[in-house]
Amino acid sequence: MSCLSTPEAVHERVRQALDQHTPLHLFAGRTKDRLGCRASTLLPLDLSGLDQLVSYEPRELILVVQPGMKLRAVEELLVGENQHLLFEPPHWGEAATIGGAVACNLSGPRRFKAGGLRDFILGIEMIDGCGQRIRGGGKVVKNVTGYDLPRTLCGSFGTLGPLTELCFKVWPRPAAQQTLTLHGLSPAAAVERMTNLAGRPWELTGLAYTPSRLLIRVEGPEPAVAAQVRQLRELLAGEQSLLEDAASRACWQDLRELTSLQPGPGEVLWRFSQPPAEAARLHQALEPHGLTRYAIDWGGGLLWAVLPTSALDVSLHQLALAHQGLAWRFATGPDDPNEAAFTPLSPGLARVNQKLKAAFDPQGIFNPGRMGV
């Protein structure tokens, strides 16, 4: 079926599916297809045609778009007004949409400092599993009692219903940035440095580690950035180098887009989120499982790992739990069912998710099985 280009058309398609008890596969740009479990054959509901700008008020820092709008188009629009999405969502492909970022609750390197995507979404419009077109948050027409609807939809992977409109708080774009690089550090030493730096009252908006390199990003007015970098260089011992504005932006884009972490044949990509204090210990625990490449982001709160497909999924999820974290496994391709996509939730959280699913999608027609439940 072709993609639908109006909320009314999406609404009608959902009502037809409800009448016929037909499960739907919700998608748009398909750049996040490797996330989540693969379900059986479903009727496609392509939302990429919902790609329009609804309204933009630069002075009020408010942006309203349809979910199929390309991330690149959103960013280009904001750059024209010297603004940006503070949570810097990853693209992972030219067709990436803003709705896909919301559905998967994806945030980039600035997450540890500024907060995540759900901290910047003000309102949504969606179609629920009762065939209702509802709004929540900003510009409210109808609220669903008992739920913070915008935050609830973040990270739901399309299992609660199709989004038809999104309202965001945007932010002034920093005038300049530089990245100070410290060389020769072990993962444990780098995490210790990141933890110490994250607690200081500086405008550090990126703290990440790739093998032997600690990356420290500073953003703001050009004089302030230069001054803070000078302080950092005096404070931190060891071999250093500096990435100026353009090189700094390219470095963090490569990290955000996982340029050096794409798995090859016989490899699989994993994403671990954990308390920063556990990052180095988790990295060490992954080495016996065949860890080949990795990066630590969010000041220690996020660990990307490329592992062999022979590594036992159950063991890796157990490692995540042992280090107070959760793991996502990325599918290796369209034929990979990815049954171990997510670390199993605790019984309490699993019950909450089941209740949400029952409330929003009582027939279970939206992306059934995508989150493993």
C-alpha positions in Angstrom: 0.0 0.0 0.0 1.2 3.6 -0.7 2.0 6.0 2.1 -0.7 8.2 3.5 -0.3 11.9 3.4 -3.0 13.3 5.8 -3.9 12.5 9.4 -7.4 11.9 8.2 -6.3 9.2 5.9 -4.2 7.6 8.7 -7.3 7.8 10.9 -9.4 6.0 8.3 -6.8 3.3 7.8 -6.7 2.6 11.5 -10.5 2.4 11.8 -10.5 -0.1 8.9 -7.9 -2.2 10.6 -9.9 -2.1 13.8 -13.0 -3.2 12.0 -11.2 -6.1 10.3 -9.0 -6.9 13.4 -5.9 -6.6 11.1 -2.5 -5.9 12.8 -0.6 -3.0 11.4 3.2 -2.4 10.8 3.9 1.3 11.5 7.0 2.8 9.9 8.3 5.9 8.0 12.0 6.3 7.0 12.9 2.7 8.1 16.3 3.8 9.4 15.5 2.3 12.8 14.3 -1.0 11.5 17.2 -2.8 13.2 15.7 -1.9 16.6 13.1 -4.2 18.2 11.8 -7.6 17.6 10.6 -8.7 14.1 6.9 -9.6 14.0 5.1 -11.8 11.6 3.7 -10.4 8.3 1.5 -7.4 9.1 -0.4 -4.9 6.9 2.0 -1.9 6.3 1.0 1.6 7.5 3.6 3.9 5.9 3.6 7.3 7.7 6.4 8.9 5.6 3.8 10.9 3.7 3.0 12.9 6.9 6.1 15.1 6.2 4.8 18.7 6.5 5.8 21.6 8.7 2.7 22.6 10.7 4.0 25.7 12.4 7.3 27.3 13.6 7.6 30.2 16.0 11.3 31.0 16.3 10.7 33.7 18.9 8.7 31.3 21.1 11.2 28.4 20.4 8.2 26.2 19.4 8.2 23.8 16.4 5.2 21.7 15.3 5.8 19.1 12.6 4.3 15.9 11.2 6.2 12.8 12.2 7.3 11.8 8.7 9.3 15.1 8.2 12.9 14.2 7.5 15.3 14.9 10.4 17.6 16.7 7.9 14.8 19.0 6.8 14.0 19.8 10.4 17.6 20.6 11.2 18.0 22.8 8.1 14.9 24.7 9.0 16.2 25.4 12.5 19.7 26.4 11.4 18.1 29.1 9.3 16.9 30.7 12.6 20.2 29.8 14.4 18.4 27.2 16.5 18.6 23.4 16.9 17.2 20.3 18.6 19.2 20.3 21.8 18.9 16.5 22.2 20.7 16.1 18.8 19.0 12.8 17.7 20.9 10.4 15.5 19.9 9.8 11.9 21.4 6.5 11.0 20.4 7.1 7.4 19.3 9.8 4.9 15.6 8.9 5.3 15.5 9.4 9.1 12.4 11.1 10.3 11.6 13.1 13.4 8.8 10.6 14.3 11.3 7.7 14.2 13.5 9.5 16.8 10.4 10.0 19.0 9.2 6.4 18.6 12.6 5.0 19.6 13.4 7.9 22.2 16.8 8.5 20.7 19.1 11.2 21.9 22.7 12.1 21.0 25.9 12.9 22.9 24.4 16.0 24.6 22.0 13.7 26.5 24.1 13.6 29.7 24.1 17.4 30.0 20.8 18.7 28.5 18.4 15.8 29.0 16.8 13.4 26.5 14.3 13.8 23.7 11.3 13.3 26.0 12.4 16.5 27.9 11.8 18.6 24.8 8.6 17.2 23.4 5.7 19.4 24.4 2.8 17.8 22.7 1.6 15.1 20.3 -1.4 14.1 18.3 -2.0 10.4 17.6 -4.6 7.8 16.7 -5.2 5.3 19.5 -6.4 1.7 19.3 -10.0 2.7 19.9 -10.0 4.7 16.7 -9.8 8.1 18.4 -7.7 11.0 17.2 -6.3 12.5 20.4 -3.9 15.2 21.6 -1.8 15.5 24.7 0.5 18.2 26.0 0.9 21.4 24.1 -2.2 22.8 22.2 -4.4 20.3 24.0 -7.7 19.4 22.5 -8.3 16.2 24.5 -6.1 14.6 27.2 -6.0 11.0 28.2 -6.6 11.0 31.9 -3.8 9.7 34.0 -1.1 9.7 31.3 1.6 12.2 30.4 0.9 11.5 26.8 4.0 13.0 25.0 6.4 11.3 27.3 4.5 8.0 27.2 4.8 7.9 23.5 8.6 8.4 23.5 10.2 5.0 23.2 7.0 3.1 22.5 8.3 1.9 19.1 4.9 2.5 17.5 3.1 0.0 19.7 0.6 2.4 21.1 -0.6 4.0 17.9 0.6 6.2 14.9 1.7 9.7 15.6 0.3 12.4 13.4 1.8 15.6 14.9 4.6 16.5 17.2 5.4 19.8 19.1 8.9 20.5 20.3 10.8 23.0 22.4 13.8 24.1 20.3 16.9 25.9 21.5 19.4 28.6 20.4 22.3 27.1 18.5 25.7 27.6 20.2 27.9 30.0 18.3 31.1 27.9 18.6 32.4 24.6 19.8 35.8 23.0 20.4 36.7 19.5 21.5 39.7 18.8 23.7 41.1 15.3 23.2 43.1 13.5 25.9 45.2 10.6 24.6 46.4 7.3 26.1 43.7 6.8 28.7 42.3 3.4 29.7 38.5 3.0 29.9 38.6 3.1 33.7 40.7 6.3 33.8 38.6 7.9 31.1 35.3 7.2 33.0 36.8 8.5 36.2 37.8 11.8 34.3 34.3 12.0 32.8 32.6 11.6 36.1 34.7 14.3 37.6 34.2 16.7 34.7 30.4 16.2 34.5 30.0 17.6 38.0 31.8 20.9 37.2 29.9 24.1 36.4 31.2 24.3 32.9 29.5 24.2 29.5 30.7 20.7 28.7 28.2 19.3 26.3 30.0 16.1 25.2 32.0 13.6 27.2 32.8 10.4 25.3 35.6 7.8 25.0 36.8 5.9 22.0 39.8 3.6 22.4 42.6 5.6 24.0 40.8 9.0 23.4 38.7 11.0 25.8 36.6 13.6 24.0 35.5 16.8 25.8 33.2 19.1 23.9 32.7 22.7 24.9 30.0 24.9 23.3 28.9 28.5 23.7 30.1 32.0 22.6 33.5 31.9 21.0 35.4 33.8 23.8 33.8 31.6 26.5 34.6 28.4 24.7 38.3 29.5 24.2 38.5 30.4 27.9 37.1 27.1 29.2 39.3 25.1 26.9 42.3 27.0 28.3 41.2 26.1 31.8 40.7 22.5 30.8 44.2 22.3 29.3 45.7 23.6 32.4 43.7 21.3 34.7 44.1 18.0 32.8 47.5 16.4 32.5 48.7 14.2 29.7 48.9 14.3 25.9 46.3 16.6 24.4 45.1 17.8 21.1 42.4 20.2 20.1 39.6 20.0 17.4 38.5 23.4 16.2 34.8 24.1 15.3 34.4 22.2 12.0 36.6 19.3 13.0 34.8 19.1 16.4 31.3 19.0 14.7 32.5 16.2 12.4 33.9 14.2 15.2 30.7 14.2 17.2 28.6 13.6 14.2 30.7 10.4 13.5 30.1 9.3 17.1 26.4 10.0 17.0 26.0 8.2 13.6 28.1 5.2 14.7 30.3 5.6 11.7 33.1 3.4 13.0 30.8 1.0 14.8 28.9 -0.5 11.9 29.0 -4.3 12.3 30.5 -6.5 9.6 29.8 -10.1 8.7 29.5 -12.2 11.8 29.1 -9.2 14.1 26.2 -7.5 15.9 25.8 -4.1 17.4 24.7 -3.7 21.0 23.7 -0.6 23.0 24.1 -0.7 26.8 22.7 2.1 29.1 24.0 2.0 32.7 25.1 4.3 35.5 28.3 6.0 34.5 30.1 4.4 37.5 29.5 1.0 35.9 30.7 1.8 32.4 34.3 0.7 32.7 33.4 -2.5 34.6 30.8 -3.4 32.0 33.3 -2.8 29.3 35.7 -5.2 31.1 33.0 -7.8 31.5 32.2 -7.7 27.7 35.8 -8.4 26.6 35.6 -12.2 27.3 32.6 -12.3 25.0 34.6 -11.2 22.0 34.3 -7.4 22.1 35.8 -6.0 18.9 35.0 -2.3 18.9 33.2 0.0 21.3 32.6 3.6 22.4 31.4 5.1 25.6 29.1 8.2 25.5 26.9 10.3 27.7 29.7 10.8 30.3 29.7 7.0 30.9 26.0 6.4 30.7 26.0 4.8 27.2 28.2 2.0 25.9 28.1 1.0 22.2 29.6 -2.5 21.6 30.3 -4.5 18.5 30.3 -8.2 19.4 30.4 -11.5 17.5 27.0 -13.0 16.6 28.1 -16.1 18.4 28.0 -14.3 21.8 25.0 -15.5 23.8 22.3 -12.9 23.9 21.0 -14.1 27.3 24.4 -13.7 28.8 24.8 -10.2 27.5 21.4 -9.1 28.9 22.4 -10.7 32.2 25.6 -8.6 32.1 23.5 -5.5 31.5 21.3 -6.2 34.5 24.4 -7.1 36.7 25.7 -3.6 36.0 22.4 -1.9 36.8 21.7 -1.3 33.1 19.6 -2.4 30.1 20.7 -3.5 26.6 19.4 -3.2 23.1 20.5 -5.7 20.4 20.4 -4.4 16.8 19.1 -6.9 14.2 21.8 -8.0 11.8 19.5 -7.8 8.8 15.9 -8.2 7.6 15.9 -11.9 8.1 17.1 -11.7 11.8 14.0 -12.1 14.1 16.0 -10.3 16.9 14.0 -12.1 19.6 16.5 -10.8 22.2 16.1 -7.2 21.2 15.6 -5.8 24.7 16.7 -6.8 28.2 13.7 -8.2 30.0 12.0 -5.7 32.2 11.4 -6.3 35.9 7.9 -7.8 36.7 6.7 -4.4 38.0 7.8 -2.5 34.8 6.5 -5.3 32.6 3.0 -5.0 34.2 3.0 -1.2 33.6 3.9 -1.7 30.0 1.1 -4.3 29.6 -1.4 -1.9 31.1 -0.3 0.9 28.8 -0.7 -1.4 25.8 -4.1 -2.5 26.9 -5.2 1.1 27.5 -4.0 2.5 24.2 -4.3 -0.6 21.9 -6.9 -3.0 23.4 -7.0 -5.1 20.1 -3.2 -5.3 19.9 -3.0 -4.1 16.3 -0.1 -1.7 16.4 3.4 -3.2 15.8 2.5 -6.4 17.8 5.6 -8.0 19.2 8.0 -5.2 18.4 8.9 -4.8 22.0 8.8 -8.5 22.8 5.4 -8.4 24.5 
